Amino acid sequence: MGKALDLINQTIKEHEQILTGIQSSEGIVNDVTAMVELDKPVEKFVARRLEDSKRHLEDFHKSLKKLDVALAKHFQKEETSVLKIFENDSQYLTSAFTLLLEEHSELRERITKAETIANELLTTSISREVWEGKAYGLRTHIRHTRKLIEAHATSEAELFKALLKDIQKK
């Protein structure tokens, strides 16, 4: 039970840090909070000279790759270890958590799509008008993705707190 409590508490802290954008020196949390920082390079690469925009787009693309790796680790932990705790300690919360786990694939797909668009902007030769149009589209896409991740993290954090209460009652 102690390991379960530690894992749930750690996951709650990760979600709180994702939501508040607090930088942490601890592994995945530090990487996942990069999502909050994605708006900064997105803004920089859209409304500048094309040469400057590409440099900022490279920074943005690096942030996306870092986020992709961090989310994969975070989601893996939730889909395995955390799910087992729900299944063992709180059957009535398991169905709600399982529904939230289904959102992981959509979030992964959104990050992959953003990486694809960013890579296309970096590597293909297209007119300035098309480049700017795609860049604005990418900015809109990543803003919506960030909002989805924040909503997802909020919902999971609430479930984790409910699970923690259930475990502590035992």
Chimera marker file (.cmm) of the C-alpha trace (Angstrom):
<marker_set name="trace">
<marker id="1" x="0.000" y="0.000" z="0.000" r="1" g="1" b="0" radius="0.5"/>
<marker id="2" x="2.931" y="2.350" z="0.669" r="1" g="1" b="0" radius="0.5"/>
<marker id="3" x="4.201" y="2.019" z="-2.915" r="1" g="1" b="0" radius="0.5"/>
<marker id="4" x="0.719" y="2.707" z="-4.255" r="1" g="1" b="0" radius="0.5"/>
<marker id="5" x="0.414" y="5.834" z="-2.123" r="1" g="1" b="0" radius="0.5"/>
<marker id="6" x="3.852" y="7.034" z="-3.218" r="1" g="1" b="0" radius="0.5"/>
<marker id="7" x="3.059" y="6.494" z="-6.891" r="1" g="1" b="0" radius="0.5"/>
<marker id="8" x="-0.289" y="8.264" z="-6.677" r="1" g="1" b="0" radius="0.5"/>
<marker id="9" x="1.231" y="11.166" z="-4.736" r="1" g="1" b="0" radius="0.5"/>
<marker id="10" x="4.035" y="11.458" z="-7.301" r="1" g="1" b="0" radius="0.5"/>
<marker id="11" x="1.532" y="11.437" z="-10.170" r="1" g="1" b="0" radius="0.5"/>
<marker id="12" x="-0.622" y="14.078" z="-8.451" r="1" g="1" b="0" radius="0.5"/>
<marker id="13" x="2.453" y="16.280" z="-8.101" r="1" g="1" b="0" radius="0.5"/>
<marker id="14" x="3.290" y="15.809" z="-11.777" r="1" g="1" b="0" radius="0.5"/>
<marker id="15" x="-0.189" y="16.921" z="-12.762" r="1" g="1" b="0" radius="0.5"/>
<marker id="16" x="-0.065" y="19.940" z="-10.466" r="1" g="1" b="0" radius="0.5"/>
<marker id="17" x="3.248" y="20.953" z="-11.990" r="1" g="1" b="0" radius="0.5"/>
<marker id="18" x="1.910" y="20.505" z="-15.510" r="1" g="1" b="0" radius="0.5"/>
<marker id="19" x="-1.019" y="22.748" z="-14.678" r="1" g="1" b="0" radius="0.5"/>
<marker id="20" x="0.970" y="25.470" z="-12.964" r="1" g="1" b="0" radius="0.5"/>
<marker id="21" x="3.982" y="25.372" z="-15.263" r="1" g="1" b="0" radius="0.5"/>
<marker id="22" x="6.394" y="25.046" z="-12.350" r="1" g="1" b="0" radius="0.5"/>
<marker id="23" x="9.819" y="23.873" z="-13.471" r="1" g="1" b="0" radius="0.5"/>
<marker id="24" x="11.102" y="20.875" z="-11.591" r="1" g="1" b="0" radius="0.5"/>
<marker id="25" x="14.423" y="19.113" z="-11.616" r="1" g="1" b="0" radius="0.5"/>
<marker id="26" x="12.794" y="15.706" z="-11.390" r="1" g="1" b="0" radius="0.5"/>
<marker id="27" x="12.853" y="13.659" z="-14.599" r="1" g="1" b="0" radius="0.5"/>
<marker id="28" x="9.576" y="13.487" z="-16.453" r="1" g="1" b="0" radius="0.5"/>
<marker id="29" x="7.936" y="16.435" z="-14.714" r="1" g="1" b="0" radius="0.5"/>
<marker id="30" x="10.624" y="18.773" z="-15.984" r="1" g="1" b="0" radius="0.5"/>
<marker id="31" x="10.091" y="17.515" z="-19.523" r="1" g="1" b="0" radius="0.5"/>
<marker id="32" x="6.297" y="17.511" z="-19.441" r="1" g="1" b="0" radius="0.5"/>
<marker id="33" x="6.135" y="21.104" z="-18.233" r="1" g="1" b="0" radius="0.5"/>
<marker id="34" x="7.782" y="22.006" z="-21.543" r="1" g="1" b="0" radius="0.5"/>
<marker id="35" x="4.221" y="21.896" z="-22.899" r="1" g="1" b="0" radius="0.5"/>
<marker id="36" x="3.425" y="25.081" z="-21.026" r="1" g="1" b="0" radius="0.5"/>
<marker id="37" x="6.437" y="26.689" z="-22.674" r="1" g="1" b="0" radius="0.5"/>
<marker id="38" x="5.373" y="25.765" z="-26.213" r="1" g="1" b="0" radius="0.5"/>
<marker id="39" x="3.415" y="28.963" z="-26.716" r="1" g="1" b="0" radius="0.5"/>
<marker id="40" x="6.584" y="31.050" z="-26.426" r="1" g="1" b="0" radius="0.5"/>
<marker id="41" x="8.473" y="29.600" z="-29.415" r="1" g="1" b="0" radius="0.5"/>
<marker id="42" x="5.219" y="29.295" z="-31.373" r="1" g="1" b="0" radius="0.5"/>
<marker id="43" x="4.614" y="33.025" z="-31.026" r="1" g="1" b="0" radius="0.5"/>
<marker id="44" x="8.201" y="33.814" z="-31.974" r="1" g="1" b="0" radius="0.5"/>
<marker id="45" x="8.291" y="31.855" z="-35.203" r="1" g="1" b="0" radius="0.5"/>
<marker id="46" x="4.966" y="32.999" z="-36.667" r="1" g="1" b="0" radius="0.5"/>
<marker id="47" x="5.192" y="36.759" z="-36.902" r="1" g="1" b="0" radius="0.5"/>
<marker id="48" x="8.825" y="37.429" z="-37.866" r="1" g="1" b="0" radius="0.5"/>
<marker id="49" x="11.098" y="37.464" z="-40.882" r="1" g="1" b="0" radius="0.5"/>
<marker id="50" x="11.219" y="34.027" z="-42.466" r="1" g="1" b="0" radius="0.5"/>
<marker id="51" x="14.891" y="33.467" z="-41.521" r="1" g="1" b="0" radius="0.5"/>
<marker id="52" x="14.194" y="34.322" z="-37.865" r="1" g="1" b="0" radius="0.5"/>
<marker id="53" x="11.003" y="32.299" z="-37.930" r="1" g="1" b="0" radius="0.5"/>
<marker id="54" x="12.824" y="29.165" z="-39.041" r="1" g="1" b="0" radius="0.5"/>
<marker id="55" x="15.324" y="29.507" z="-36.186" r="1" g="1" b="0" radius="0.5"/>
<marker id="56" x="12.477" y="29.814" z="-33.675" r="1" g="1" b="0" radius="0.5"/>
<marker id="57" x="10.645" y="26.978" z="-35.393" r="1" g="1" b="0" radius="0.5"/>
<marker id="58" x="13.698" y="24.772" z="-34.825" r="1" g="1" b="0" radius="0.5"/>
<marker id="59" x="13.482" y="25.579" z="-31.100" r="1" g="1" b="0" radius="0.5"/>
<marker id="60" x="9.783" y="24.795" z="-31.157" r="1" g="1" b="0" radius="0.5"/>
<marker id="61" x="10.400" y="21.498" z="-32.962" r="1" g="1" b="0" radius="0.5"/>
<marker id="62" x="12.973" y="20.522" z="-30.304" r="1" g="1" b="0" radius="0.5"/>
<marker id="63" x="10.417" y="21.337" z="-27.593" r="1" g="1" b="0" radius="0.5"/>
<marker id="64" x="7.858" y="19.145" z="-29.340" r="1" g="1" b="0" radius="0.5"/>
<marker id="65" x="10.271" y="16.227" z="-29.512" r="1" g="1" b="0" radius="0.5"/>
<marker id="66" x="11.129" y="16.641" z="-25.837" r="1" g="1" b="0" radius="0.5"/>
<marker id="67" x="7.442" y="16.773" z="-24.969" r="1" g="1" b="0" radius="0.5"/>
<marker id="68" x="6.685" y="13.708" z="-27.068" r="1" g="1" b="0" radius="0.5"/>
<marker id="69" x="9.273" y="11.645" z="-25.170" r="1" g="1" b="0" radius="0.5"/>
<marker id="70" x="8.099" y="12.953" z="-21.790" r="1" g="1" b="0" radius="0.5"/>
<marker id="71" x="4.427" y="12.302" z="-22.507" r="1" g="1" b="0" radius="0.5"/>
<marker id="72" x="5.231" y="8.786" z="-23.696" r="1" g="1" b="0" radius="0.5"/>
<marker id="73" x="6.943" y="8.021" z="-20.367" r="1" g="1" b="0" radius="0.5"/>
<marker id="74" x="4.199" y="9.680" z="-18.357" r="1" g="1" b="0" radius="0.5"/>
<marker id="75" x="1.385" y="7.945" z="-20.246" r="1" g="1" b="0" radius="0.5"/>
<marker id="76" x="3.164" y="4.587" z="-20.013" r="1" g="1" b="0" radius="0.5"/>
<marker id="77" x="3.292" y="4.906" z="-16.231" r="1" g="1" b="0" radius="0.5"/>
<marker id="78" x="-0.399" y="5.816" z="-16.056" r="1" g="1" b="0" radius="0.5"/>
<marker id="79" x="-1.427" y="3.035" z="-18.450" r="1" g="1" b="0" radius="0.5"/>
<marker id="80" x="0.417" y="0.376" z="-16.463" r="1" g="1" b="0" radius="0.5"/>
<marker id="81" x="1.344" y="1.030" z="-12.840" r="1" g="1" b="0" radius="0.5"/>
<marker id="82" x="-1.307" y="3.614" z="-12.016" r="1" g="1" b="0" radius="0.5"/>
<marker id="83" x="-4.065" y="1.629" z="-13.761" r="1" g="1" b="0" radius="0.5"/>
<marker id="84" x="-3.189" y="-1.428" z="-11.649" r="1" g="1" b="0" radius="0.5"/>
<marker id="85" x="-3.628" y="0.622" z="-8.489" r="1" g="1" b="0" radius="0.5"/>
<marker id="86" x="-7.061" y="1.773" z="-9.655" r="1" g="1" b="0" radius="0.5"/>
<marker id="87" x="-8.050" y="-1.808" z="-10.516" r="1" g="1" b="0" radius="0.5"/>
<marker id="88" x="-6.841" y="-3.148" z="-7.178" r="1" g="1" b="0" radius="0.5"/>
<marker id="89" x="-8.001" y="-0.387" z="-4.860" r="1" g="1" b="0" radius="0.5"/>
<marker id="90" x="-11.005" y="1.378" z="-6.361" r="1" g="1" b="0" radius="0.5"/>
<marker id="91" x="-13.224" y="-0.474" z="-8.798" r="1" g="1" b="0" radius="0.5"/>
<marker id="92" x="-15.762" y="2.339" z="-9.073" r="1" g="1" b="0" radius="0.5"/>
<marker id="93" x="-13.080" y="4.847" z="-10.145" r="1" g="1" b="0" radius="0.5"/>
<marker id="94" x="-11.449" y="2.436" z="-12.617" r="1" g="1" b="0" radius="0.5"/>
<marker id="95" x="-14.035" y="3.003" z="-15.353" r="1" g="1" b="0" radius="0.5"/>
<marker id="96" x="-13.583" y="6.782" z="-15.165" r="1" g="1" b="0" radius="0.5"/>
<marker id="97" x="-9.799" y="6.434" z="-15.282" r="1" g="1" b="0" radius="0.5"/>
<marker id="98" x="-10.018" y="4.026" z="-18.227" r="1" g="1" b="0" radius="0.5"/>
<marker id="99" x="-11.999" y="6.626" z="-20.174" r="1" g="1" b="0" radius="0.5"/>
<marker id="100" x="-9.297" y="9.201" z="-19.497" r="1" g="1" b="0" radius="0.5"/>
<marker id="101" x="-6.635" y="6.764" z="-20.666" r="1" g="1" b="0" radius="0.5"/>
<marker id="102" x="-8.388" y="6.635" z="-24.040" r="1" g="1" b="0" radius="0.5"/>
<marker id="103" x="-7.554" y="10.327" z="-24.475" r="1" g="1" b="0" radius="0.5"/>
<marker id="104" x="-3.840" y="9.501" z="-24.495" r="1" g="1" b="0" radius="0.5"/>
<marker id="105" x="-3.951" y="8.288" z="-28.095" r="1" g="1" b="0" radius="0.5"/>
<marker id="106" x="-5.597" y="11.533" z="-29.248" r="1" g="1" b="0" radius="0.5"/>
<marker id="107" x="-2.998" y="13.596" z="-27.414" r="1" g="1" b="0" radius="0.5"/>
<marker id="108" x="-0.172" y="11.518" z="-28.907" r="1" g="1" b="0" radius="0.5"/>
<marker id="109" x="-1.657" y="11.985" z="-32.390" r="1" g="1" b="0" radius="0.5"/>
<marker id="110" x="-1.901" y="15.746" z="-31.904" r="1" g="1" b="0" radius="0.5"/>
<marker id="111" x="1.754" y="15.990" z="-30.877" r="1" g="1" b="0" radius="0.5"/>
<marker id="112" x="2.787" y="13.803" z="-33.828" r="1" g="1" b="0" radius="0.5"/>
<marker id="113" x="0.776" y="15.984" z="-36.204" r="1" g="1" b="0" radius="0.5"/>
<marker id="114" x="2.420" y="19.128" z="-34.803" r="1" g="1" b="0" radius="0.5"/>
<marker id="115" x="5.853" y="17.526" z="-35.240" r="1" g="1" b="0" radius="0.5"/>
<marker id="116" x="4.991" y="16.624" z="-38.838" r="1" g="1" b="0" radius="0.5"/>
<marker id="117" x="3.843" y="20.156" z="-39.671" r="1" g="1" b="0" radius="0.5"/>
<marker id="118" x="6.892" y="21.694" z="-37.974" r="1" g="1" b="0" radius="0.5"/>
<marker id="119" x="9.208" y="19.333" z="-39.842" r="1" g="1" b="0" radius="0.5"/>
<marker id="120" x="7.483" y="20.192" z="-43.117" r="1" g="1" b="0" radius="0.5"/>
<marker id="121" x="7.950" y="23.899" z="-42.447" r="1" g="1" b="0" radius="0.5"/>
<marker id="122" x="11.629" y="23.288" z="-41.709" r="1" g="1" b="0" radius="0.5"/>
<marker id="123" x="12.453" y="21.016" z="-44.616" r="1" g="1" b="0" radius="0.5"/>
<marker id="124" x="10.269" y="21.829" z="-47.609" r="1" g="1" b="0" radius="0.5"/>
<marker id="125" x="10.597" y="24.669" z="-50.035" r="1" g="1" b="0" radius="0.5"/>
<marker id="126" x="7.255" y="26.449" z="-50.170" r="1" g="1" b="0" radius="0.5"/>
<marker id="127" x="6.160" y="30.002" z="-50.820" r="1" g="1" b="0" radius="0.5"/>
<marker id="128" x="6.166" y="32.486" z="-47.992" r="1" g="1" b="0" radius="0.5"/>
<marker id="129" x="2.358" y="32.727" z="-48.065" r="1" g="1" b="0" radius="0.5"/>
<marker id="130" x="1.925" y="28.957" z="-47.761" r="1" g="1" b="0" radius="0.5"/>
<marker id="131" x="4.613" y="28.804" z="-45.073" r="1" g="1" b="0" radius="0.5"/>
<marker id="132" x="2.906" y="31.518" z="-43.012" r="1" g="1" b="0" radius="0.5"/>
<marker id="133" x="-0.498" y="29.885" z="-43.440" r="1" g="1" b="0" radius="0.5"/>
<marker id="134" x="0.830" y="26.552" z="-42.208" r="1" g="1" b="0" radius="0.5"/>
<marker id="135" x="2.658" y="28.286" z="-39.354" r="1" g="1" b="0" radius="0.5"/>
<marker id="136" x="-0.537" y="29.981" z="-38.184" r="1" g="1" b="0" radius="0.5"/>
<marker id="137" x="-2.350" y="26.667" z="-38.466" r="1" g="1" b="0" radius="0.5"/>
<marker id="138" x="0.336" y="25.009" z="-36.369" r="1" g="1" b="0" radius="0.5"/>
<marker id="139" x="0.056" y="27.718" z="-33.747" r="1" g="1" b="0" radius="0.5"/>
<marker id="140" x="-3.700" y="27.179" z="-33.510" r="1" g="1" b="0" radius="0.5"/>
<marker id="141" x="-3.229" y="23.411" z="-33.378" r="1" g="1" b="0" radius="0.5"/>
<marker id="142" x="-0.675" y="23.557" z="-30.566" r="1" g="1" b="0" radius="0.5"/>
<marker id="143" x="-2.724" y="26.012" z="-28.516" r="1" g="1" b="0" radius="0.5"/>
<marker id="144" x="-5.711" y="23.684" z="-28.686" r="1" g="1" b="0" radius="0.5"/>
<marker id="145" x="-3.484" y="20.698" z="-27.864" r="1" g="1" b="0" radius="0.5"/>
<marker id="146" x="-2.167" y="22.516" z="-24.809" r="1" g="1" b="0" radius="0.5"/>
<marker id="147" x="-5.719" y="23.206" z="-23.626" r="1" g="1" b="0" radius="0.5"/>
<marker id="148" x="-6.633" y="19.534" z="-24.115" r="1" g="1" b="0" radius="0.5"/>
<marker id="149" x="-3.598" y="18.400" z="-22.121" r="1" g="1" b="0" radius="0.5"/>
<marker id="150" x="-4.417" y="20.824" z="-19.324" r="1" g="1" b="0" radius="0.5"/>
<marker id="151" x="-8.039" y="19.636" z="-19.177" r="1" g="1" b="0" radius="0.5"/>
<marker id="152" x="-6.892" y="16.014" z="-19.248" r="1" g="1" b="0" radius="0.5"/>
<marker id="153" x="-4.365" y="16.580" z="-16.461" r="1" g="1" b="0" radius="0.5"/>
<marker id="154" x="-6.989" y="18.353" z="-14.346" r="1" g="1" b="0" radius="0.5"/>
<marker id="155" x="-9.445" y="15.454" z="-14.700" r="1" g="1" b="0" radius="0.5"/>
<marker id="156" x="-6.795" y="12.881" z="-13.879" r="1" g="1" b="0" radius="0.5"/>
<marker id="157" x="-5.596" y="14.851" z="-10.873" r="1" g="1" b="0" radius="0.5"/>
<marker id="158" x="-9.129" y="14.875" z="-9.473" r="1" g="1" b="0" radius="0.5"/>
<marker id="159" x="-9.404" y="11.111" z="-9.921" r="1" g="1" b="0" radius="0.5"/>
<marker id="160" x="-6.008" y="10.559" z="-8.308" r="1" g="1" b="0" radius="0.5"/>
<marker id="161" x="-7.064" y="12.562" z="-5.275" r="1" g="1" b="0" radius="0.5"/>
<marker id="162" x="-10.277" y="10.518" z="-4.996" r="1" g="1" b="0" radius="0.5"/>
<marker id="163" x="-8.243" y="7.314" z="-5.286" r="1" g="1" b="0" radius="0.5"/>
<marker id="164" x="-5.864" y="8.523" z="-2.627" r="1" g="1" b="0" radius="0.5"/>
<marker id="165" x="-8.795" y="9.089" z="-0.249" r="1" g="1" b="0" radius="0.5"/>
<marker id="166" x="-10.082" y="5.583" z="-0.979" r="1" g="1" b="0" radius="0.5"/>
<marker id="167" x="-6.695" y="4.026" z="-0.285" r="1" g="1" b="0" radius="0.5"/>
<marker id="168" x="-6.221" y="5.969" z="2.930" r="1" g="1" b="0" radius="0.5"/>
<marker id="169" x="-9.626" y="4.795" z="4.220" r="1" g="1" b="0" radius="0.5"/>
<marker id="170" x="-8.468" y="1.179" z="4.052" r="1" g="1" b="0" radius="0.5"/>
<link id1="1" id2="2" r="1" g="1" b="0" radius="0.2"/>
<link id1="2" id2="3" r="1" g="1" b="0" radius="0.2"/>
<link id1="3" id2="4" r="1" g="1" b="0" radius="0.2"/>
<link id1="4" id2="5" r="1" g="1" b="0" radius="0.2"/>
<link id1="5" id2="6" r="1" g="1" b="0" radius="0.2"/>
<link id1="6" id2="7" r="1" g="1" b="0" radius="0.2"/>
<link id1="7" id2="8" r="1" g="1" b="0" radius="0.2"/>
<link id1="8" id2="9" r="1" g="1" b="0" radius="0.2"/>
<link id1="9" id2="10" r="1" g="1" b="0" radius="0.2"/>
<link id1="10" id2="11" r="1" g="1" b="0" radius="0.2"/>
<link id1="11" id2="12" r="1" g="1" b="0" radius="0.2"/>
<link id1="12" id2="13" r="1" g="1" b="0" radius="0.2"/>
<link id1="13" id2="14" r="1" g="1" b="0" radius="0.2"/>
<link id1="14" id2="15" r="1" g="1" b="0" radius="0.2"/>
<link id1="15" id2="16" r="1" g="1" b="0" radius="0.2"/>
<link id1="16" id2="17" r="1" g="1" b="0" radius="0.2"/>
<link id1="17" id2="18" r="1" g="1" b="0" radius="0.2"/>
<link id1="18" id2="19" r="1" g="1" b="0" radius="0.2"/>
<link id1="19" id2="20" r="1" g="1" b="0" radius="0.2"/>
<link id1="20" id2="21" r="1" g="1" b="0" radius="0.2"/>
<link id1="21" id2="22" r="1" g="1" b="0" radius="0.2"/>
<link id1="22" id2="23" r="1" g="1" b="0" radius="0.2"/>
<link id1="23" id2="24" r="1" g="1" b="0" radius="0.2"/>
<link id1="24" id2="25" r="1" g="1" b="0" radius="0.2"/>
<link id1="25" id2="26" r="1" g="1" b="0" radius="0.2"/>
<link id1="26" id2="27" r="1" g="1" b="0" radius="0.2"/>
<link id1="27" id2="28" r="1" g="1" b="0" radius="0.2"/>
<link id1="28" id2="29" r="1" g="1" b="0" radius="0.2"/>
<link id1="29" id2="30" r="1" g="1" b="0" radius="0.2"/>
<link id1="30" id2="31" r="1" g="1" b="0" radius="0.2"/>
<link id1="31" id2="32" r="1" g="1" b="0" radius="0.2"/>
<link id1="32" id2="33" r="1" g="1" b="0" radius="0.2"/>
<link id1="33" id2="34" r="1" g="1" b="0" radius="0.2"/>
<link id1="34" id2="35" r="1" g="1" b="0" radius="0.2"/>
<link id1="35" id2="36" r="1" g="1" b="0" radius="0.2"/>
<link id1="36" id2="37" r="1" g="1" b="0" radius="0.2"/>
<link id1="37" id2="38" r="1" g="1" b="0" radius="0.2"/>
<link id1="38" id2="39" r="1" g="1" b="0" radius="0.2"/>
<link id1="39" id2="40" r="1" g="1" b="0" radius="0.2"/>
<link id1="40" id2="41" r="1" g="1" b="0" radius="0.2"/>
<link id1="41" id2="42" r="1" g="1" b="0" radius="0.2"/>
<link id1="42" id2="43" r="1" g="1" b="0" radius="0.2"/>
<link id1="43" id2="44" r="1" g="1" b="0" radius="0.2"/>
<link id1="44" id2="45" r="1" g="1" b="0" radius="0.2"/>
<link id1="45" id2="46" r="1" g="1" b="0" radius="0.2"/>
<link id1="46" id2="47" r="1" g="1" b="0" radius="0.2"/>
<link id1="47" id2="48" r="1" g="1" b="0" radius="0.2"/>
<link id1="48" id2="49" r="1" g="1" b="0" radius="0.2"/>
<link id1="49" id2="50" r="1" g="1" b="0" radius="0.2"/>
<link id1="50" id2="51" r="1" g="1" b="0" radius="0.2"/>
<link id1="51" id2="52" r="1" g="1" b="0" radius="0.2"/>
<link id1="52" id2="53" r="1" g="1" b="0" radius="0.2"/>
<link id1="53" id2="54" r="1" g="1" b="0" radius="0.2"/>
<link id1="54" id2="55" r="1" g="1" b="0" radius="0.2"/>
<link id1="55" id2="56" r="1" g="1" b="0" radius="0.2"/>
<link id1="56" id2="57" r="1" g="1" b="0" radius="0.2"/>
<link id1="57" id2="58" r="1" g="1" b="0" radius="0.2"/>
<link id1="58" id2="59" r="1" g="1" b="0" radius="0.2"/>
<link id1="59" id2="60" r="1" g="1" b="0" radius="0.2"/>
<link id1="60" id2="61" r="1" g="1" b="0" radius="0.2"/>
<link id1="61" id2="62" r="1" g="1" b="0" radius="0.2"/>
<link id1="62" id2="63" r="1" g="1" b="0" radius="0.2"/>
<link id1="63" id2="64" r="1" g="1" b="0" radius="0.2"/>
<link id1="64" id2="65" r="1" g="1" b="0" radius="0.2"/>
<link id1="65" id2="66" r="1" g="1" b="0" radius="0.2"/>
<link id1="66" id2="67" r="1" g="1" b="0" radius="0.2"/>
<link id1="67" id2="68" r="1" g="1" b="0" radius="0.2"/>
<link id1="68" id2="69" r="1" g="1" b="0" radius="0.2"/>
<link id1="69" id2="70" r="1" g="1" b="0" radius="0.2"/>
<link id1="70" id2="71" r="1" g="1" b="0" radius="0.2"/>
<link id1="71" id2="72" r="1" g="1" b="0" radius="0.2"/>
<link id1="72" id2="73" r="1" g="1" b="0" radius="0.2"/>
<link id1="73" id2="74" r="1" g="1" b="0" radius="0.2"/>
<link id1="74" id2="75" r="1" g="1" b="0" radius="0.2"/>
<link id1="75" id2="76" r="1" g="1" b="0" radius="0.2"/>
<link id1="76" id2="77" r="1" g="1" b="0" radius="0.2"/>
<link id1="77" id2="78" r="1" g="1" b="0" radius="0.2"/>
<link id1="78" id2="79" r="1" g="1" b="0" radius="0.2"/>
<link id1="79" id2="80" r="1" g="1" b="0" radius="0.2"/>
<link id1="80" id2="81" r="1" g="1" b="0" radius="0.2"/>
<link id1="81" id2="82" r="1" g="1" b="0" radius="0.2"/>
<link id1="82" id2="83" r="1" g="1" b="0" radius="0.2"/>
<link id1="83" id2="84" r="1" g="1" b="0" radius="0.2"/>
<link id1="84" id2="85" r="1" g="1" b="0" radius="0.2"/>
<link id1="85" id2="86" r="1" g="1" b="0" radius="0.2"/>
<link id1="86" id2="87" r="1" g="1" b="0" radius="0.2"/>
<link id1="87" id2="88" r="1" g="1" b="0" radius="0.2"/>
<link id1="88" id2="89" r="1" g="1" b="0" radius="0.2"/>
<link id1="89" id2="90" r="1" g="1" b="0" radius="0.2"/>
<link id1="90" id2="91" r="1" g="1" b="0" radius="0.2"/>
<link id1="91" id2="92" r="1" g="1" b="0" radius="0.2"/>
<link id1="92" id2="93" r="1" g="1" b="0" radius="0.2"/>
<link id1="93" id2="94" r="1" g="1" b="0" radius="0.2"/>
<link id1="94" id2="95" r="1" g="1" b="0" radius="0.2"/>
<link id1="95" id2="96" r="1" g="1" b="0" radius="0.2"/>
<link id1="96" id2="97" r="1" g="1" b="0" radius="0.2"/>
<link id1="97" id2="98" r="1" g="1" b="0" radius="0.2"/>
<link id1="98" id2="99" r="1" g="1" b="0" radius="0.2"/>
<link id1="99" id2="100" r="1" g="1" b="0" radius="0.2"/>
<link id1="100" id2="101" r="1" g="1" b="0" radius="0.2"/>
<link id1="101" id2="102" r="1" g="1" b="0" radius="0.2"/>
<link id1="102" id2="103" r="1" g="1" b="0" radius="0.2"/>
<link id1="103" id2="104" r="1" g="1" b="0" radius="0.2"/>
<link id1="104" id2="105" r="1" g="1" b="0" radius="0.2"/>
<link id1="105" id2="106" r="1" g="1" b="0" radius="0.2"/>
<link id1="106" id2="107" r="1" g="1" b="0" radius="0.2"/>
<link id1="107" id2="108" r="1" g="1" b="0" radius="0.2"/>
<link id1="108" id2="109" r="1" g="1" b="0" radius="0.2"/>
<link id1="109" id2="110" r="1" g="1" b="0" radius="0.2"/>
<link id1="110" id2="111" r="1" g="1" b="0" radius="0.2"/>
<link id1="111" id2="112" r="1" g="1" b="0" radius="0.2"/>
<link id1="112" id2="113" r="1" g="1" b="0" radius="0.2"/>
<link id1="113" id2="114" r="1" g="1" b="0" radius="0.2"/>
<link id1="114" id2="115" r="1" g="1" b="0" radius="0.2"/>
<link id1="115" id2="116" r="1" g="1" b="0" radius="0.2"/>
<link id1="116" id2="117" r="1" g="1" b="0" radius="0.2"/>
<link id1="117" id2="118" r="1" g="1" b="0" radius="0.2"/>
<link id1="118" id2="119" r="1" g="1" b="0" radius="0.2"/>
<link id1="119" id2="120" r="1" g="1" b="0" radius="0.2"/>
<link id1="120" id2="121" r="1" g="1" b="0" radius="0.2"/>
<link id1="121" id2="122" r="1" g="1" b="0" radius="0.2"/>
<link id1="122" id2="123" r="1" g="1" b="0" radius="0.2"/>
<link id1="123" id2="124" r="1" g="1" b="0" radius="0.2"/>
<link id1="124" id2="125" r="1" g="1" b="0" radius="0.2"/>
<link id1="125" id2="126" r="1" g="1" b="0" radius="0.2"/>
<link id1="126" id2="127" r="1" g="1" b="0" radius="0.2"/>
<link id1="127" id2="128" r="1" g="1" b="0" radius="0.2"/>
<link id1="128" id2="129" r="1" g="1" b="0" radius="0.2"/>
<link id1="129" id2="130" r="1" g="1" b="0" radius="0.2"/>
<link id1="130" id2="131" r="1" g="1" b="0" radius="0.2"/>
<link id1="131" id2="132" r="1" g="1" b="0" radius="0.2"/>
<link id1="132" id2="133" r="1" g="1" b="0" radius="0.2"/>
<link id1="133" id2="134" r="1" g="1" b="0" radius="0.2"/>
<link id1="134" id2="135" r="1" g="1" b="0" radius="0.2"/>
<link id1="135" id2="136" r="1" g="1" b="0" radius="0.2"/>
<link id1="136" id2="137" r="1" g="1" b="0" radius="0.2"/>
<link id1="137" id2="138" r="1" g="1" b="0" radius="0.2"/>
<link id1="138" id2="139" r="1" g="1" b="0" radius="0.2"/>
<link id1="139" id2="140" r="1" g="1" b="0" radius="0.2"/>
<link id1="140" id2="141" r="1" g="1" b="0" radius="0.2"/>
<link id1="141" id2="142" r="1" g="1" b="0" radius="0.2"/>
<link id1="142" id2="143" r="1" g="1" b="0" radius="0.2"/>
<link id1="143" id2="144" r="1" g="1" b="0" radius="0.2"/>
<link id1="144" id2="145" r="1" g="1" b="0" radius="0.2"/>
<link id1="145" id2="146" r="1" g="1" b="0" radius="0.2"/>
<link id1="146" id2="147" r="1" g="1" b="0" radius="0.2"/>
<link id1="147" id2="148" r="1" g="1" b="0" radius="0.2"/>
<link id1="148" id2="149" r="1" g="1" b="0" radius="0.2"/>
<link id1="149" id2="150" r="1" g="1" b="0" radius="0.2"/>
<link id1="150" id2="151" r="1" g="1" b="0" radius="0.2"/>
<link id1="151" id2="152" r="1" g="1" b="0" radius="0.2"/>
<link id1="152" id2="153" r="1" g="1" b="0" radius="0.2"/>
<link id1="153" id2="154" r="1" g="1" b="0" radius="0.2"/>
<link id1="154" id2="155" r="1" g="1" b="0" radius="0.2"/>
<link id1="155" id2="156" r="1" g="1" b="0" radius="0.2"/>
<link id1="156" id2="157" r="1" g="1" b="0" radius="0.2"/>
<link id1="157" id2="158" r="1" g="1" b="0" radius="0.2"/>
<link id1="158" id2="159" r="1" g="1" b="0" radius="0.2"/>
<link id1="159" id2="160" r="1" g="1" b="0" radius="0.2"/>
<link id1="160" id2="161" r="1" g="1" b="0" radius="0.2"/>
<link id1="161" id2="162" r="1" g="1" b="0" radius="0.2"/>
<link id1="162" id2="163" r="1" g="1" b="0" radius="0.2"/>
<link id1="163" id2="164" r="1" g="1" b="0" radius="0.2"/>
<link id1="164" id2="165" r="1" g="1" b="0" radius="0.2"/>
<link id1="165" id2="166" r="1" g="1" b="0" radius="0.2"/>
<link id1="166" id2="167" r="1" g="1" b="0" radius="0.2"/>
<link id1="167" id2="168" r="1" g="1" b="0" radius="0.2"/>
<link id1="168" id2="169" r="1" g="1" b="0" radius="0.2"/>
<link id1="169" id2="170" r="1" g="1" b="0" radius="0.2"/>
</marker_set>
